[in-house]
Amino acid sequence: MSAMTVKPESLQFFTSLKLSPCSPLPFHQITFTMKILCLVLCVALCALDACVPTVPAVPLTEGDWQLLAVTDEPVSRLLLLSQPRNGIANPNLFLNVDSLRGIGGKVRKIALPTGAFREYVFVVMPEEFKIEVLSATTYRRITTISFANERREPSDIVAVNATTAYIAFRNAPMLTVFDLFNIRIARDIRVGNSPVSALDVIGNQLFCALQDENTVAVVATNYTGSNATEAIVARIPVPRAPQFLGHTANGSELIVVCAGGGPQRLASRIAIVDVAERRLVREATLFTDAADSSSDRPYGLAITDRAFAYIPMNKDLARVDVRSLARASILPGTFRNVSFSPERLEIVVADSSTVPTCAIIASKNDSLTATISLDNVRAQIRQINSR
């Protein structure tokens, strides 16, 4: 494995004070020396503050919650939205002191680990060959996982426990194991002959969508203390070009959204995999109108607590019953990303129309509960995630 670079956002400051152990300094000299050291330390801290992205504190009151949004620009901006105020709390979390806009490149995905792994926010930037790791509370940069030397383009990242995450690449047939405890790259795992478009984890099983092989690879992970091993235990055939993965709340079924396309211009499909048996059990097209099957495509996937799959499309937000595969149109619009908040039981979707908006839908009855207008954002919104 070739060496990869991890660049923590840190600044080391060293001072040295030469004292003879046989001749201690008088008290007034020690006091003066301490004052000088304090002054130097203050100057160093000011310099450090000028080098890191500024993240103004967002005042939150009881009952408030936040949403993260990403603009679809060559240099993306991360916006912080506040609820229930229906407004923008921060228009650019990474507006530096030199007024350089954005986080340093185009953001393709925000990964927000759930449960006990919610310490980090992963910002995936394939064109920049990196993933920015942010604090989930302050949104400050913790580290940069760089694949620039190998020119690997990360496509997804998923945390399987509090110490280990797996990274997939859209231009390499492998996974990278990232040590969350020591904040470093551990090793690589080859999983197939084509890039991995999406990841999902259920218990000790890691599912990898191999887009060019029309297959979902199952990797069994085993952890003993600080050691971890992986083994590919199954390859499940699925419809053409698997692009998004998700699982039901009880972990019994894996939902695979496939883009279709190709020389035969196949329609996009949704497929259901039985996790215990590791086989495809049912599938259906995502379209009720055959005219849309060759031009429309899926742009995301969110699975709710009620076993419904929400999939943003070019013309609407589709809801598919995982059990019957019946499709319904929930909202008209040009949608690009969707997420589900298990804490609030809400679907959050980004409408990338002429006037970008954030729509919040109650999962219990599909009712539209809030809309945040982003008309003062000049670029379209690519993704919105709920926290």
Secondary structure, DSSP 4 states (H G I P E B T S, - for coil): ----EEEE------------TTSPPPHHHHHHHHHHHHHHHHHHHHHHHHHSPP-------TT-EEEEEEE-SSS--EEEEEETTTEEEES-TT--TT---SSSS---EEE---GGGTTEEEEEEGGGTEEEEEETTT--EEEEEE-TTTT--EEEEEESSSSEEEEEETTSSEEEEEETTTTEEEEEEE--SS-EEEEEEETTEEEEEETTTTEEEEEEEEEETTEEEEEEEEEEE-SSSEEEEEE-TTSSEEEEEE--BTTTTBPPEEEEEETTTTEEEEEEES-SSGGGTTT------EE-TTSEEEEE-SSEEEEEETTT--EEEEEES-EEEEEEETTTTEEEEEE-SSS-EEEEEETTTTEEEEEEE-TT-SSPEEEEEE-
